[in-house]
Amino acid sequence: MTQCNQLSFDFGDLGRRQITARFDGGQISGFGGIGLLMLAEQITGVVRQAAACFGDYRDPDLIEHSSQQLLTQRLFAMILGYEDLNDHDTLRHDPLLAVAAGKTDPLGGDRRRASDRGKALAGKSTLNRLELTPIGARQSARYKKIAVDRAAMERLLVELFLQDHERAGPPPPQIVLDMDATDVTLHGDQPGRFFHGYYDDYCYLPLYIFCGQHILCAKLRPSNIDASRGALKQVQQIVQRIRKRWPRTRIILRADSGFCREELMHWCEEEGVDFVFGLAKNRRLIGAIGKALHEVGEEYHRTGRASRQFVELPYRTRKSWSRTRRVVAKAEHLPGDKSNPRFIVSSMAADEVAAAELYEDKYCPRGEAENRIKEQQLQLFADRLSTTAFRANQLRLWLSALAYTLCRILIRLALHGSSWARIQTQTLRERLLKIGVRVRVTARKVWLHLSSGFPDQAIFAHAYDRLCRWVT
């Protein structure tokens, strides 16, 4: 990067005045809304609980940045739009990010080494210890002695979901768990990288499980596997933890046809977990709804509009299924003279949920989980899995999931009842968190002089007021 040695910058004239810029404004940050994140963390303890999933085996006498401070710096930077560790060699100068990380000397004037003074936060090499510490590292390890407890991190995502619901009220009578697999395109030689025919690229194939807007599982997997590989184990662990706290809550499992496997359906039936899965079409299924397909085709040609019918089918595969199950077929004819048969299989009985309701109201809303995956990948950098260690890429996926969780909790707690209640992370970042602010540190206070021209002051005040109600 070109070093900036120029003292001033001229941008023409404004009438008789010359427009001149200089980097001499003092301690100015672009993260004026980070205080909202700090309040959300104070209420929920997301970062504090995540830090407890790490074992820190460094020499306590030599530590300047605790594991919780490192994690806060990393997660808050991701939420603010800085996904790369390289960004932190510049961000470490930011006094407001240092305040958020809990640095009592936010200007870094008291650092031990002279070369670090003026840089309150950790650089990329120190932050790198979170990702590259080998599994099982202990005190005797020579380098990077901050090791993540993988099982604890998986438990934490479910625990944060339970805590957030319990914070809002009693346990819900029913929840729906959405499973989905997606691709993370890779551009290097990362371990576990394989070509995937469906996505037509080299990629990972992570498994996600959501409940509404809450993420319960983000499991990194290689792409040379079936989409359902490992899903049963994750579902078993999640259901066990939920039922331990909410024994009366009904659980419904929902997924596309990639997860319609005997082992999942059989386990659900044995454990009293309802399910609704997509079912891949075949000649037997299409033949079974031939009459309905003919009728909707005739209806389309008569009216020129899309036509559909729902058909109930008792169905069992010739080999893989252990029993006959309820299948609902959608016989549909679309504009362009296209036949569009679709099928789902469910454990819910017809006298409980009619065919049309099962398909349209119970199964189709699973597309919302795909939106949440896109939000995490595109706005919180879950697709930045570029390290040369599979375990480090898994940690990056978890960090993205934690950043997403903190953002969604902040939006729910701070913006409920406003026109911004359904915003995504990108809007939160650009409209409420990235505010120009002048930072002034005195002996007794850290003053944040926010931009007088900030256009969303009313919604900022609304968010602050709501968060203060939750602070204990």
Secondary structure by P-SEA (a helix, b strand, c coil): ccccccccccccccccbbbbbccccccccccccaaaaaaaaaacaaaaaaaaacccccccccccccaaaaaaaaaaaaaaccccaaaaaaacccaaaaaaacccccccccccccccccccccccccccccccccccccccccccccccaaaaaaaaaaaaaaaaaaaacccccbbbbbbbbbbbbbccccccbbbbccccccbbbbbbbbcccccccccccccccccccaaaaaaaaaaaaaaaccccbbbbbbbccccccaaaaaaaaaacccbbbbbbbcaaaaaaaaaaaaaaaaaaaacccccbbbbbbbccccccccbbbbbbbbbcccccbbbbbbbcccccccccccccccccccccccaaaaaaaaaaaacccccccccccaaaaaaaaaaaaaaaaaaaaaaaacccccccccccaaaaaacccbbbbbbbbccccccccccccccaaaaaaaaaaaaaaacc
